[in-house]
Amino acid sequence: MRNHKLLILVFIIFFNSCGVKKVSYRDNSPKKIKNKSVKSVNRFFKSMTNEQRTHWYVNTYSKISIDEMKKFGIPASITMAQGILESNSGKGSLALKSNNHFGIKCHSKWKGKKVYHDDDEKGECFRKYKNPEKSYRDHSLFLESRDRYNFLFKLNKRNYVKWAKGLKKAGYATDPKYADKLISIIERYELWKLDGSKKPLNKTREKKLSIKQAQILPETKSMYSVKKGDTLYSISKKFNISVSKLVEINNIKNNNNNNNTLFPDVNFIKKNWFIIDASNKILGRLSTLIVKILRGKHKEYYSPYIDCGDNVIIINSDKVLVSGKKRINKIYYKHTNYPGSLKKVIFNNISSINIIKLSVKRMMPKESFVSRFQFKSLYIYRDSNHLHNSQKPIIINDIKNDNIK
């Protein structure tokens, strides 16, 4: 009898130890495989089970997916689940040879590197990236820039079920069970926590989110940018809704008619794209305008602790000008705080891209969490070729003109 009890106890311990650990993103320092050889990466993956590899994948890329959600509005759970499914948790041949974690094909406008891989057809063209981070950013830009995915951005960011079904409906993948697979991965590994949710969606909660979204969407079919002189009353009359409903839709606080400042909800801030040709532009004046746009100071609802700025593309950085003899005389200093480690670099010995980055960064607020995100919205190119034609950027010709909207 005693032996039977011991045997039962051993079985209980065994089955508990073999259970699936759902929470996958608690390891803050997963092993890095960047710059490792293909053999060492394959050896690393073979040392793990599929479950362990997925846990490693989520630990490694969850922060990137959250950053993409904050910048583009795509649920981090959806991005993470797509990465797991499309790249086989980083082990897929396409992910290993091209860092393409989302199976994005070349299409006609792609000018970057390419690889050929058998998918729906033999030898299809896929995009190749320098690192997985570039793949995650291109995935966000890919969804944002194509009209067939526009309806997704009107959905609640926590409604991963609607997003998954919407991706399938828009034709992201040909697999008829694509949406079900995404939802299964999100719930199995509790990826909904990355969206800020406290519990997974059930039918009742999904219905509530859908009803809430349906109440808002009919009255916000288009985004309206506040102009100088606008008031809540004038905007409410223009869209034929009450002031109280306008306040509720935009989640505006402190509206008690005591002349308090009104702050819009971050989710309703639209980030535009601007392009500036640096040819024959003075570095200082150019940097001043870039910082203004990055921080959102050209907008009426500017706030220093909200990322309300826009994206800026700089082309022809090699042709930027500096006043006087700065190209020869200006010296950049760097010190590591160790004796004798002062380093000097002359202006002419630094690339034009880094020159503009340094100039802009030193004008941004120091020790600001928001400014770090805003600085990432700056894209600089040495010539006139850039990768953002699909964003349809607004051209700024006169850097002295303050009438930017």
Secondary structure, 3 states (H helix, E strand, C coil): CHHHHHHHHHHHHHHHHCCCCCCCCCCCCCCCCCCCCHHHHHHHHHCCCHHHHHHHHHHHHHHHHHHHHHHHCCCHHHHHHHHHHHHCCCCCHHHHHHCCCCCCECCCCCCCCEEEECCCCCCEEEECCCCHHHHHHHHHHHHHHCHHHHHHHHCCCCCHHHHHHHHHHCCCCCCCCHHHHHHHHHHHCCHHHHHCCCCCCCHHHHHHHHHHHHHHHHHCCCCCCCCCCCCHHHHHHHCCCCHHHHHHHCCCCCCCCCCCCCCCCHHHCCCCEEEEECCCCEHHHHHHHHHHHHHCCCCCCCCCCCCCCCEEEEECHHHCECCCCHHHHCEEEECCCCCCCCEEEEHHHCCHHHHHHHHHHHHCCCCCHHHHHHHCCEEECCCCCCCCHHHCCEEECCCCCCCCC
